[in-house]
Amino acid sequence: MSYDLAKKIAAAKDFADYLPWIEAALAQDKTSGENHSEMYLHFTKMNVQRMKRLEKTTKLWPELLELAKNSQKNLLFLVLTEAWCGDAAQNLPPIYKLVETQPNWQMKTLWRDEHLDLMEDYKTDGGIGIPKVLLIDADTQTVLGHWGPRPAEAQQKVRDYKALEEKPPYAEFAKDMQLWYAKDKTQSLQKELLDWLSDLV
């Protein structure tokens, strides 16, 4: 580990500021990272719409709410992400909605491309897929576990796409992924959160 986790935590921004930051960047025709192409700006604009919709429509499972209510730990959900990331837009608002129900929990973000040293420890299938959520004991600053970058069924779709010899355009695949999320309605995410957090909180 070539980084200081305490410094990473200190540099992280509250998730409450995530969407406002993205909207301010878009007003200047920018997104996070170095790529401000039309495609990345389009992805980012779509993500703003998705996040706002999910904030309004997500209904958390009673079992998840009970789990959070009964937690005795001070926990930090530290997220490696980027504004243009479609999986982040689909998964982070429901997670934050859960975090908000427990006063001892907090959620913060780091831009992945500014913290590749940390990302290096939490690769998925050898890649730096995001979002990656690190569950940290806020008292000891110990990483208890991690989740991401997407529910297992969606991750398999990514593997299948990467394995194709002749791939359709990425924008076409991204659209297919968003359709999967729309049909799933956060159910896969909530099941995985329940399984993941049950032994940790």
Number of C-alpha atoms within 10 A of each C-alpha: 8 8 10 10 14 11 9 14 17 9 12 16 16 13 20 14 11 15 17 12 14 20 17 12 16 19 9 8 12 20 25 22 13 8 12 16 12 11 12 17 20 14 19 26 17 15 22 20 11 17 20 13 13 20 14 11 11 15 15 15 13 9 13 17 16 11 15 23 14 10 17 11 16 16 26 23 25 24 26 28 25 24 26 24 18 22 23 22 25 23 21 22 21 22 19 18 17 22 19 15 14 19 12 16 22 21 22 22 24 21 19 22 16 13 14 13 14 19 20 15 11 22 15 16 9 8 10 18 20 24 25 25 23 21 22 23 19 17 10 10 14 15 16 14 14 17 20 23 22 21 20 13 11 17 17 12 15 15 11 10 15 11 10 9 7 8 11 10 8 10 11 10 15 15 12 13 17 16 11 14 19 12 9 11 15 19 16 16 22 21 14 16 16 17 12 14 18 14 8 14 17
